[in-house]
């Protein structure tokens, strides 16, 4: 999931800090996802999906198909 998140950050040219600021998802939470210490709950995935304009399934699928 986090690799897809990083790809979306790269495509948009933004940082996790900006995502945290815009979505209200704490930087600590994002950091825990990155390190694998925790996984995002459905509520947070919905927020990220809406923010990036992708489906929740995009984060859940094993494929790394590019975002349109």
N, C-alpha and C positions, 0 to 999 in steps of 0.2 A: 504494500500500500504506500509506504513512504517514498519508494522510488518514483511512483507515479506522481505523487505530490511534488517531489523535487523537479520532475520534468515540467509540470505545470508552472512552477515558480520560474524556471529557466525560460520557458516560452513567453511568459508575461514580463519577464525582466524585473521581478519584485523579490523581496526577501520574506523570510518567515516572520520577521518583526512586523512588516506591513500587513501580512495576513492576520497576525494576531491582533493588531490594532484595528483592522477593518471588521473582523469577525467576532472579536471578543473571546476567541480561543487563546488561552494563556500560552506564553512562550514555553513555560515549563512543560505543559501538556504536549506541545509540538515536539519538544526535545525528547520526552519520554517515548513518543512514537518512533522517533528516529533511532533511538538506542534499543528499541524493542522491549523496554521495560513495561510498556502498556500498549494496548490497542485502542483505536478510537471507537467510541460508542456510536450507535446509529444516529443519534441526535447531532453529534459533531460531524459525521460524514455528510449528513444532509446540508449542514451549514457550508462545508467545503465544496460540495457539489454545486450548490447554488452560487457560491462565490466565483467558482471557476467556470460555470456554465457547462458542467458535465453531469452525467447520471451517477447515482450512487454506485451502480453496477460497475462503472469504470474503475472505481477504487477496489472493488471486490474481486473482479476478474483476474485471472492469472496472466492474461495477455498484456502486452505493452503496446497495443495499437496506438498510433498517434492520434491526438485530439484534432478534430477539424476546426 
